[in-house]
Amino acid sequence: MSTNTTTTNIGTTNIGKRVKLILAGVGGSAVLAMSVFGVALAQEQQSDPALMAKSNVMNIGSSATTTTAPATVEATQMAVPAIKGPAPLPSEQQAAE
């Protein structure tokens, strides 16, 4: 029985080592990709200083629109339905009756 347990443990440790090695490779690749992206972004920001704003005044971004109300406002009329009583049935339902 001990030989079966040893074989199982050896097989499990080999699989565990492979998984750890694969995960380490994925993690290393992620770190490398993030550092390359960071360097590229930093170079892009420093590449053309002419594109930077050259103003000493800070704009807050507020805007105001002013309109004058009309001199006279018409009174709102009461709503009146166009059809009084029950609405006529569609032609399909009239034919069925």
N, C-alpha and C positions, 0 to 999 in steps of 0.2 A: 504494500500500500504506500509506503513512503516514496517509492520510485515514481508513482503516478503523481503524487503531490509535488515532488521536485520538478517533474517535467512541466506540470501546469504552472508552477511559479516561474520557471525559467521562460516559458512562452509568454506569460503575462508581463514579465519585466522587459522582455524584448519589445513587445508592443508598446508598453509605457515609455520606453526610451525613444522609440520612433515618433510617438505622438509628441513627446517633449521636444524632440529635435525639430519636428515640423512646426510646432507652435513658436519655438524660438526663432526659426527662420521667418515666419510670418510677422512676428513682433519686430524683428530687426529690419525687415523690409518696410514696415510702417514707420519706424523711426527715421529711416533713411529718406523715405518719401516726404515726411513732414519737414525734415531739415532742408531738403532741396526746394520744397515749396516756399519755405521761409526765406531762404537766400534769394530766390527769384523775386519774391514780393518786395524784399528790401531793396534790391537793385532797381526794380521798376519805380519805386518811390523816389529814389535818389537820381534817376537817370536824366530827368529834364526839369531843372529848377525854373525854367521860363514858364512852365504851366502853373506855377503856384500863384496865388493871389498876391497882388502887390499893393495892398491897401492897409492903412493904419486904423481905419474906421470899422467898427464892428456893426454889422447889420443884423438886427434881431429877426427880421422877416415878418414884421407886422404890416398889414395892409388895411385900408379903410375905403369903403365905397359908400358914397352918399348919394341918395336919390331924393327927389322932392315928390311928395305925394300929390295925386291929382287934386285939383281945387274942389271938385264935387264928386261925391261917391254915390252911385245909384243904390237905392234900397234893394235888398235882396227880396225877391218875390217868393211866395210860398209855393212849394212844389205841388203840382197837380198831375195825377196819373193820366196818361194818354188814353187808356182803355178803362172803361168803367164796367164793373160786373165781371163775370167769369170770361176768361179768354177762350176764343174758339179753338176747337180741337184740330190737330193736324189732319190732313186729308186721309192718311193711312188709318187713323183711329176712327174717323167718320165713316169710312167704308166698312170697317169691321162691325159697326153697330147696325 
